[in-house]
Amino acid sequence: MSDREVAAAASCFSITPFLSNLIHRSFVASGLHIQTMPIDDLTTLEFWAPKHTSPDKPNLLLVHGFGPVAMWQWRRQAVHFSPHFNVYVPNLVFFGGSFTKSAERSEFFQAKCVARLLEKLGVERFSAVGTSYGGFVSYNLARMFPERVQKLVIASSAVNMVKGDNVELAKRAQVDDSRALMLPSTVANFRKLTSLAVYKFPKAIPNFLFNDMLRNLYSEYRDEKMELLNGLSLVHNEAPKVSPIEQDVLLVWGDQDGIFPLPKAVELEKLLGGKAKLEVIKNAAHMPQVEKYDEFNKIVGKFLLGESS
């Protein structure tokens, strides 16, 4: 097939909506349903929640990172943990159907929005798992609401990052600005992102598939998402501003993470003090919950429940 014929076929068939439908069905089959709720006069959040909650189950919050909406990042965990927890999976502000008229763009604002959502749902106590950008949100959620967050899992999220880390990330990706990597608009930058975020990502994937994902997963709220990246307080820090928190904390990291390299995890474990423990997953990069989901789920389940789940 010629390049022109491949392009024509790609324009007629988009694989991303097909995969989204499959993931959506797996969430529904796990007893979750998607809905939206105004949390105040300015902000509305879209989220997955149990169709029927159980008072005998603890509550678990899964907070996604930058990139596709939450269900793409937490499919394996939503399915795995739903029998053991009341699972809540929000889309953060400016992801999916979540939006705000507020001018606030910080990770603190995202944390307050999630806390308000759970409060309106009647969820008083919960454990939180956050990946990448979602780790920034979850750390601040635990710090600001210690009476509500029971345990915290930070996955692939350098909440101890400083301004220099952004510079180093841009160098590794060979881009002028790390924001062009985290919010890619070109196939070239999307390939660079996946090469750092996924261990041994296949290079033979054709460009039309990257374009399909960019069009379907990265096109909404682009200006607002850039404002979120600009609004991150920690990327302006000259030194880490992380301190121990009340909760037990589990850090889960891929040993090949090219976004937040493993030394950042080692440093973070020390900064968080004696209540923090680091678990490293071999041959995984920035998305161990996707690449090594069985191992990830076992580690997280043991931490949250005190046993393998």
C-alpha positions in Angstrom: 0.0 0.0 0.0 1.3 3.4 -0.9 1.8 6.3 1.6 -1.2 8.0 0.0 -3.4 4.9 0.3 -2.3 4.5 4.0 -3.2 8.1 4.7 -6.6 7.7 3.0 -7.3 4.6 5.0 -6.3 6.4 8.2 -8.8 9.2 7.5 -11.6 6.7 7.2 -10.8 4.6 10.2 -9.7 6.0 13.6 -8.6 3.5 16.1 -8.6 5.8 19.1 -12.4 6.0 19.5 -12.6 2.3 19.1 -10.1 1.8 22.0 -11.8 4.4 24.1 -15.1 2.5 23.7 -13.4 -0.7 24.9 -11.9 1.0 27.9 -15.2 2.6 28.7 -16.9 -0.8 28.6 -14.3 -2.2 31.0 -15.1 0.5 33.5 -18.8 -0.1 33.3 -18.3 -3.8 33.7 -16.4 -3.1 36.9 -19.4 -1.4 38.3 -18.4 2.2 37.6 -20.3 4.9 35.8 -19.3 8.3 34.5 -21.1 11.5 35.4 -20.5 15.2 35.9 -21.2 17.4 39.0 -20.8 21.1 39.6 -18.7 21.5 42.7 -19.3 25.2 43.0 -20.5 28.1 40.8 -17.4 28.1 38.6 -16.2 24.5 38.3 -17.7 21.2 37.1 -15.9 17.8 37.3 -16.4 14.7 35.3 -15.7 11.5 37.2 -16.1 7.7 37.4 -17.7 6.5 40.6 -19.3 3.2 41.8 -22.9 2.7 40.7 -23.4 1.1 44.0 -21.1 1.9 46.9 -20.5 -0.5 49.8 -20.0 0.7 53.4 -17.8 -2.4 53.9 -15.2 -1.3 51.3 -12.6 1.5 51.8 -12.6 4.3 49.4 -9.8 4.7 46.7 -9.1 7.8 44.6 -7.1 7.4 41.4 -5.6 10.7 40.0 -4.3 10.8 36.5 -1.4 12.6 34.9 -1.0 14.8 31.8 -2.0 13.1 28.6 -5.3 11.2 27.8 -8.3 11.3 30.1 -8.3 9.3 33.3 -9.8 6.1 32.0 -6.9 5.6 29.6 -4.4 5.8 32.5 -6.2 3.8 35.1 -8.0 1.0 33.3 -6.1 -1.9 34.8 -6.4 -0.4 38.3 -10.1 0.5 38.1 -10.8 -3.1 37.0 -8.5 -4.7 39.6 -9.3 -2.6 42.7 -13.1 -2.3 42.2 -13.9 -5.6 44.0 -11.9 -4.3 47.1 -12.6 -0.6 47.1 -15.2 2.0 46.2 -13.1 3.5 43.4 -13.3 7.1 42.3 -11.6 8.2 39.1 -12.0 12.0 38.3 -10.9 13.9 35.3 -9.0 16.8 36.5 -10.0 20.3 35.5 -9.6 20.8 31.7 -9.4 17.0 31.0 -12.5 15.3 29.5 -15.7 17.0 30.7 -14.1 18.8 33.6 -13.8 22.6 33.3 -13.8 25.8 35.3 -14.4 29.5 34.8 -11.9 30.2 37.6 -8.6 31.8 36.7 -6.8 29.4 39.1 -4.4 26.9 37.5 -2.2 25.5 40.2 -1.9 21.9 41.5 -3.3 23.2 44.8 -6.5 24.3 43.0 -6.8 20.8 41.4 -6.4 19.2 44.8 -9.1 21.5 46.3 -11.5 20.6 43.4 -11.0 16.9 44.0 -11.5 17.3 47.7 -14.7 19.2 47.2 -16.0 16.6 44.7 -15.5 13.8 47.2 -17.1 15.9 49.9 -20.2 16.4 47.8 -20.3 12.7 47.1 -20.2 12.0 50.9 -16.7 10.4 50.8 -15.1 11.5 54.0 -12.1 9.2 54.2 -10.1 7.7 51.3 -6.6 6.7 50.1 -5.2 8.3 47.0 -3.0 7.1 44.2 -1.6 9.8 41.9 0.6 9.4 38.8 2.9 12.0 37.3 0.9 15.4 37.4 -1.7 13.5 39.4 1.0 12.9 42.0 1.5 16.6 42.5 -2.2 16.9 43.0 -2.4 13.9 45.4 0.5 15.0 47.5 -1.1 18.4 48.1 -4.4 16.7 48.7 -2.8 14.7 51.5 -1.0 17.7 52.8 -4.0 20.0 52.9 -6.5 17.4 54.1 -4.7 15.1 56.4 -7.9 14.2 58.3 -9.4 12.8 55.1 -6.5 11.1 53.2 -5.6 7.8 54.9 -2.7 6.5 52.7 -0.9 8.0 49.7 0.7 6.4 46.7 2.8 8.6 44.5 3.7 6.9 41.2 6.3 8.3 38.8 5.8 11.8 40.2 8.7 14.0 41.3 6.9 16.4 43.6 10.4 17.4 44.6 11.2 18.7 41.1 12.8 22.1 40.6 13.3 24.5 37.8 16.5 22.8 36.7 14.7 19.5 36.2 12.6 21.0 33.5 15.8 22.1 31.8 17.3 18.6 32.0 14.1 17.1 30.7 14.1 19.4 27.6 17.7 18.4 27.0 16.9 14.6 27.2 14.1 15.1 24.8 16.0 17.5 22.5 13.3 20.1 22.6 13.6 23.8 23.4 10.8 23.7 26.0 9.6 20.8 28.1 6.0 22.0 27.8 6.2 21.1 24.1 7.0 17.6 25.2 4.3 17.2 27.9 1.6 18.7 25.6 2.8 17.5 22.2 1.3 19.0 19.0 3.5 17.3 16.5 4.3 13.6 15.7 8.0 14.3 16.3 7.4 15.6 19.8 4.9 12.8 20.6 7.5 10.2 19.6 10.0 11.9 21.9 7.5 11.8 24.7 6.7 8.1 24.3 10.4 7.2 24.0 10.9 8.7 27.5 7.7 7.5 29.0 7.5 3.9 27.7 10.2 1.3 28.1 11.3 0.0 24.7 8.5 1.7 22.8 8.3 0.3 19.3 9.7 2.8 16.8 7.9 1.2 13.8 4.5 2.7 14.8 3.3 4.7 11.7 2.8 8.4 11.9 -0.9 8.2 11.1 -1.5 6.4 14.5 0.3 9.2 16.3 -1.8 11.8 14.5 -4.9 9.9 15.3 -4.1 10.0 19.0 -3.0 13.6 18.9 -6.3 14.5 17.3 -8.5 12.5 19.7 -6.6 12.6 22.9 -4.6 15.8 23.0 -6.6 18.4 21.1 -9.1 19.6 23.7 -8.4 22.5 26.1 -4.9 22.9 24.7 -4.5 26.6 25.8 -5.9 25.8 29.2 -3.6 22.8 29.7 -0.6 25.0 28.8 -1.8 27.3 31.5 -1.9 24.4 33.9 1.8 23.6 33.1 2.7 27.3 33.6 0.7 27.3 36.8 2.6 24.5 38.5 4.3 26.1 41.5 7.0 23.5 41.8 8.5 24.1 38.4 9.5 27.6 39.5 11.3 26.4 42.7 15.0 26.7 42.9 15.1 24.0 45.7 12.7 21.2 46.6 9.8 22.4 48.7 8.7 19.0 50.0 8.2 18.1 53.7 7.0 14.9 55.5 3.3 14.5 55.8 1.2 12.6 58.4 0.2 9.7 56.1 2.2 6.6 55.2 3.5 7.1 51.7 4.4 4.6 49.0 6.5 5.7 46.1 6.3 3.5 42.9 8.8 4.1 40.1 9.9 2.5 36.9 13.7 2.1 36.8 13.8 3.4 33.2 11.6 6.5 33.7 12.9 9.2 31.3 10.5 11.9 32.5 11.4 11.8 36.2 14.5 9.6 36.5 14.9 7.3 39.4 17.3 9.5 41.4 14.4 11.9 41.9 12.5 9.1 43.6 15.4 8.3 45.9 15.7 12.0 46.8 11.9 12.2 47.4 11.9 9.2 49.7 14.5 11.0 51.9 12.6 14.3 51.9 9.4 12.6 52.9 11.0 11.0 55.9 10.5 7.7 57.7 6.9 7.2 56.7 7.8 6.9 53.0 8.9 3.8 51.2 10.1 3.4 47.6 9.3 0.4 45.4 11.1 0.2 42.1 9.6 -1.8 39.1 12.3 -3.0 36.8 12.0 -2.6 33.0 9.3 0.0 33.3 9.4 3.7 32.5 7.0 6.5 33.3 3.8 4.4 33.2 4.4 1.3 35.4 0.6 1.1 36.0 0.2 0.4 32.3 3.5 -1.4 31.4 3.7 -3.6 34.5 0.2 -3.4 35.8 0.2 -6.8 37.5 3.3 -5.9 39.5 2.1 -2.4 40.1 -1.3 -3.6 41.4 0.3 -6.1 43.7 2.6 -3.6 45.3 -0.1 -1.0 45.7 -2.7 -3.5 47.0 -0.3 -4.8 49.6 0.4 -1.2 50.8 -3.3 -0.2 50.9 -4.7 -3.5 52.3 -1.8 -5.0 54.0 -1.9 -8.0 51.7 -1.7 -9.0 48.0 -5.0 -8.1 46.3 
